[in-house]
Amino acid sequence: MHQPPSPPVLYSFDSTNELTEKLADFIVKAQTEAVSKKGRFTVALSGGSLPKQLNKLIDNPAVKWDRWQVFFADERCVPLDDDDSNYNLCQKELFSKVPIPEQNIHPIDVSLLDDLEELADAYEKALISEFAQKDSARFPVFDLILLGIGPDGHTCSLFPDHELLTEEDRWVAYIENSPKPPPRRITLTFPVLNHSLRVVFVAAGESKAEILSTILDNPEAGLPASRVKPSHPGQVYWYVDNAASAKVKYQKSEYRL
């Protein structure tokens, strides 16, 4: 029987530098646990400001890059060297600076850009080959999904009031009418997000203060980021700085790894 989701854990730090240091510590701990249990660490990354916030991993000797399997929480349906590509952003900010084997990174198949349904299906098949044969679960169970939030409360490419919010079966869905450019994208769905062992939202700066308050203090508004609630033993964490959490009434947790 599914236990109800645990409430989010909110950690707020004095500076972005402290936030990124503590985030790196958390990621390394999650990696170490996953590798000791099953020999690999499955991660989904998003774009935006997130790849830059992983900079404290770059020279960290505790990171076992050869054990990482990296997927994308969402991706813009553009060539991999396009400025809009999340893969490209992660490549510039992270992958090009660390010894991660190329075969451990799973970008979209750009030969399928003309057919979004086929592109989403192919990405789902890549997930199936990584997860279904090894874990035999109905949905993939990521060790860690790292997400950002948009000013409208969207996360991944799951936007407010969009029909994708009700998707219950597919692991990967496509969207042709994203309210934020570029319009064509693929995204992990809520069932995947909500089967993850850990979801970490990262938000920094006063521009996030208003939306962070709505997401955490008013979850019944139903913004996409508020709907990320992994079932037990999964857990949502918020790693934010004090500028982002300035308007939040939700109880902050004392930081502990």
Secondary structure, 3 states (H helix, E strand, C coil): CCCCCCCCEEEEECCHHHHHHHHHHHHHHHHHHHHHHHCCEEEEECCCCCHHHHHHHCCCCCCCHHHEEEEECEEECCCCCCCCCHHHHHHHHCHHHCCCCHHHECCCCHHHCCCHHHHHHHHHHHHHHHHHHHHCCCCCCCCEEEECCCCCCCECCECCCCHHHHCCCCCEEEECCCCCCCCCEEEECHHHHCCCCEEEEEECCHHHHHHHHHHHHCHHHCCHHHHCCCCCCCEEEEEEECCCCCCCCCCCCCCCC
